[in-house]
Amino acid sequence: MGRVYDTYHMQVERGELGADFEQAVVAKKLDALCEALDAYEPGNEPNGVMKWLGLSKQQPAPQGLYIHGDVGRGKTMLMDMFYDLARTKPKSRIHFHEFMQKVHSRVHHWRKQHDDPIPPVAAEIAAEATLLCFDEFQVTDITDAMILGRLFTALFEHGIIVVATSNIEPEGLYEHGLNRNSFLPFIKLMQQKMQVVSLDGEKDYRLDRLMGHKVYVTPLGAEADVELQTMWEELTECESGPPMELEVTGRTLMVPQAARSVARFDFSDLCEKPLGPGDFLKIAKTFHTVIVENIPKLSKARRNEAKRFVILIDALYDNHVRLIASAAVAPAKIYPEGDHAFEFNRTASRLVEMQSEEYLMAPQSH
C-alpha cells in the first residue's frame, strides 16, 4: 500500500498496535504525501523580474497535513512514522512550542539589523528544512498569534511543506484570544496549504498504558522512582524530556521536563517557589498529564508549601488534568495539622478521586 501504512499494518500484525480504522485512513493520507514529496523539487524563490515576466518555473508545493483529534488517538505516533519514512531532506520535527521559542529568538536577533525581521527569519527556517513536522500545534499566546500569519505566508512562499498534529481543529485555534480577528487569515492560510484530517474516536491509547499502574505511589524511595520513570517513558516514549518555558504574565515559568503534553516536576519546583494561581493554571491549560515527584509529609511550619499544593491540585482537578505522583504518605496524611489543615481535607479527597478509573477515563480537552 505505502510506506506509512505498511509500517503501521506490520505493527498491528505483530500485536504492537491495536487495529484502528481511522488511524489506517490517516496512514494512507500520509503515504499520499510521501509520494508527492518524492516528486517534489523545491526551487529558489523566483525573483521579481521572473515573476513579472511570467517565466517562473517554481514547482507548486504539495499540500501538507493538519491532523487533529482527541488526546491519545495516535496522531504523534503516525506523524513520527511518516517523518522517519519521508525521504525529503532537509527536514525537521519539533514541538510547536519549542519552534515558536526559537522563532522569537531569531526575531529578536534580526530586529537589530532589519526593520522587518520576518523575511530573514523565514529564509533561515526554509534553508534548514523543506519539510516541517510540528507536534502539538496550539496557539495561546498573543505574541505568537500576531506573527504566525506573516511568518507562515513567507515559509509557504519558500515552498515549505508543513505537517502538524493538534488536539484542536483549525477553527478553534486561539479561540477567545485578544485581537482574534487579526488571526483569522492565518487559519484560512493553513486550510489552503494543508489538508485538514480528523482522527476522531473515543479510544485513548495512552490511557491504556496508565491503567496498569498506580498513579499515586507511596512511600518514597527507589521503587517509587522506578515506577514514575516507567510511567513517564510509557506516556512520552522517551527516557527524559527537554525543559520547557511557559510565559505567565510577562514572567517565565520553567518546566524541568516536558514531552507529548506531559510535564514532570519535583514537589520543590512547584511548591517551594513563589508560584501562584496563574502559574498553576498555565500548567493545567498546557498539559494533559502532570507528574509530581517527592511530595513530602508537611509539618505545621510548611503552611506556605501546603497552600501552594492546594492551589495546584485545584487547578489540575478543575481542568481535568491527570496527575501522577510519588508521596511520602497517603493523601490524608500529607498535611494533618497546622493552619488551614481542615481545608486540606478537600485536597486529600481530590487526590483520592484523581486516582479513580472514572477520573482517569473522563474526556480531556487538551
N, C-alpha and C positions, 0 to 999 in steps of 0.2 A: 504493500500500500504506500509506504513512505517512511522516511527515517524516524520521525517522531512517533507515528502510530505504531510502527513495527517494534520500536523500543518499548513503548507503553504496553503493547499487547504481550510481548515476551515477559514483562514483569508481572502481568496478570496471570499468564500461564504458569509462571513459577510460584505463584501464590504470594508474591511480594506486594501486590496491589489487589484491591477488590475491583471486579468489573464494574464500570460506571459508564453508562451510555453517553452522558453529557461530556464526560472527560474525553471519551473517544472522539466525539464530534469536534471538540476543540483541538485535539491532537491532529486531526485531518486538516483543519484550517491552518495550523502551524506548518504542516507539511506543504500546503499550497504556497505559503510564504517562503519556505525553504527553496522551493523550485523557482519561484520568481526571483529570489535573491541570487540564485546560481546564474541566472541570465542577466543580472543587473550589473552594469559597469558605470558607476558614478563618475561624472567628469568634473572638471573645474567649473566653477560658477562662470557663465558666459559674461563677457564684458559688455559694456553699454553699447558699443558700436555694433557688435554681433547681434545683440537683441534688436537694435533699431533696424538693421538690415534684414532681420528675419532669418539669419543664417545659423542660429544656434542649433547645435545637434545634441544638446544635453538630453540624455535619456530620462524619461519620467521615472521617478522612484516608485516602486510598488507600495501599495497601502500597507501600513503596519497593522498591529492588532492591539485593541484595548480590551483586556479580559477582566470582567468584573463579576463578583458573586460573593456569597457568604463566606465567613471565616472558615478555614479548614476544608475547603472544597477541592484543593489540589491545584490552584492557579499557579502558585510559585513553582511547584514541582514540574508542571508541564512547561512553563517558561524556561526553567533551568534545563530541562531536557532539550528543548528547542535551541537554546543558546549553545549548549555543548555540541549539537549536531550541525548547526549552521556553519557553512564554510566561509561566510563573509569575513573579511579582515580589512582593517582593524575593527574590533567590536568591543563593547563594554557592557557589563552587567553590574548594576549598582542600585542600592536602596535609594528611593527618590529623595528622602530627607537628606541623606548624605550628599547626593548630587547637588541639591539646592544650596547646601552649606558651601560647597566648592564654587558654585556659581557666584554667590555673594562675595566670596574671597577674591575671585577673578574680577568682578565688577569693581570692587574697591581698588584693586591694583591698576586697572585700565583707566579708571576715572581720573587718576593723577596725570594721565597723558592725553586723554581724549575727552571732548565734551560729551560724546555719546559712547559709552563703553560696551554696549550690546553687540555691535558688529564684530569687534575684535574678539570678544568672549565667544560668540557663536563660531567664528572662524577657528579658534583654538579647539573647541569641542569637536567640530566637524573634522579637523585634521587628526584627531585622536581616535575617532570611531565613526564608521559608516552605519553600523547597527548599534542602537542604544536600547538596552533592555532595563526597564525600571520595575523594581519590586515595590509594592505598596504605594501606589500613586495616590496622594491625597494633598489637598491644599487647604490649610487652616490659617496661614499667616498672610496678612495683607501685603507685606514686603515681597513675598513670593508671588502673590496673585497679580501684583501690578507690573511685574516684569515678564511673566510667563508668555503672554501673547507675542510680544516683540521678539523675545528670545527664540521661541519655537518657530515663528514665521521665518526668522533668519536661518535656523537649523534646517527646516524643510527646503528652503531655497538652496541650501548646500547639498541637497539630495540625501539627507539623513533619513533612515527608517527607524521608527520607534515601535517597540513592543512594551506594553505595560500591564501590570496586574493591579487591581484595586478592589476594595470592598464596596466601592461607591460607583454607581453609574455616572457617566459624564455629566448629565444634567444636575446631579446632586453635589458636584464639586463646589467647594467654597460657599455652600448654602448658608444664607443669613450673614455672610461676611460683609464687611464695610465696603462700600462702593462696588457692589457685586455687578452692577450693570456694566462697569468697565471690564469685567472679567468674562462676560458672556461671549464676546468674539473669540476668545481662546477656546471655549467649549466647542463652538462651531468649527474652528480650525481643526481640533482633534477629531471631530466626527468626519471631516472631509479627508483627512490624511491617514486615518486609522479605521479599520473595520471594528465596530463595537460588537463584542461577543459576550453573551451572558453565560456564566457557569452556575446555573441555579441548582436547587436541590437542597434537601434537608440534612444530608449526611455530612457530619463534621469529622473528618478522618483524624485530625489532631486530638479531638476529644477521646477517641478510642484509645489513644496512647496514654491518656491520663487515667482512664477508668481502672486500670490495673494497679494503680499506685495510691497510697495515702497522700493527700495533698497538704496535710498538716502533720509534720514529722517531729516527734519528740521522743526522748530527750536530745539535746545537742551532743555532737560527737562525730566520730569518723563515719559511723553508719548513716547518720543523717546527712552528712556532707555528700556521701556517695549517692544516696537516694535522690537528693536535689540535683546533683550533677547529671544523673541518669535522666531525670525528667526534662532538664534543660536540653540535653542532647536529643531526646526524642521529639521535643517540640520544635527545635530550631535546626536540627541536623548539623550542628557544629559544636566543637569542643568548648570554644569560648567566643564571645561576641565582642565587636568593637564598641568603644564608648560612643555615646550619642549626646549631642547638646540640644536642649529644648529652650526656646525663648519664652520667658514668662514676664510680661510687662517690662520689657527692656532689660531684664536680667537673664543670665544663662544658668540653666539647671542641668547639671551633669548626670547622665545615666551611665553607670560604670560599664554595663554590658547590655546590648540590645540587638536582637535579630528576629526577623519574621514576626514583628508585633509582640514580642515577648521581651520584657525588661527584667533585669536582675540587679537587686540591691542587697547590701547588708543593712541590718536594722540601723546601724550608726549613720549610714548615708542619708537616711530619711528622718530619723527622729532625734539625732544628736546634733543636728544642724538647724539654723534658724529658718526653717521652711514653714510655709503656711498653707491655708486652704487653696490659694491659687496654684501653688506648685503641685499639690496632690491632685487637683482637678485636671491640670495639664497632663499629668501622668495617666490618669484614668481615661482621658479622652484620646490618648495616643496609642495605648497598648491594650490588647485584649487579655493578656495574661501578665501578672506581675509576680516575680519570685522575691521573697524577702527572707533572708537568712539570719540566723543567730538572734532571734527575738529572746531577750533575757527575762528573768523574773525581775520586776521593777519594785524598788523599795519606795518608801514614802518620800525620800529625798529626790526621787526622779519623777516628780509630778509633771515637769515640762515635757519629758520624753513620753510619758503616758498620754498627755493631752494631744501631742502631735500624732501619736499612734491612733488615737480615737478618730481624729480628723482624717487620717489616711484611710482607715478602714471604712469610714462613712463614704468617702469619695469613691473608693473601689466598689463598695456594695451598691451605692446609688446608680453607678454606671455599669453595673453587672460585669465587672472585670473579674476574671478568675484569679484566685490567689493560691500560690504555692508557698509554703512557709516551713521553716525549721525553728523550733522554740524549745526553751529550757523546760517549760511546764505546759500543762493543759491551759486552754484559753481562760478559764475561770480563775486560774492561779497566777496570771501574769501580773496583775496589779490589785492584790486583795485588800489593801488598806492604804489610806492616805487621802489627800484632797481629791474629791470627785471620784473616789473609788466606787461609789454607788452607781454613778453614770457609766462606769466602765463595764458594768454588768451587761448593758446593751451591746457593747463592743464584743464581749465574750460570746454572747448569744449569736451575734452576726458571724463571728469566726466559726462557730459550730455549723451554722446554716450554710456557709460558703464551702463547707466540705461535702455537702449533701449532693447526691446524684441529681436531684431536681434543680439545684442551683447551677451545677456544672453543665447540665444539658440544656438549660434555657438559652434561647437565641441571643446572639450578641449583635450589636450594630456596627462594630468596628474590629 
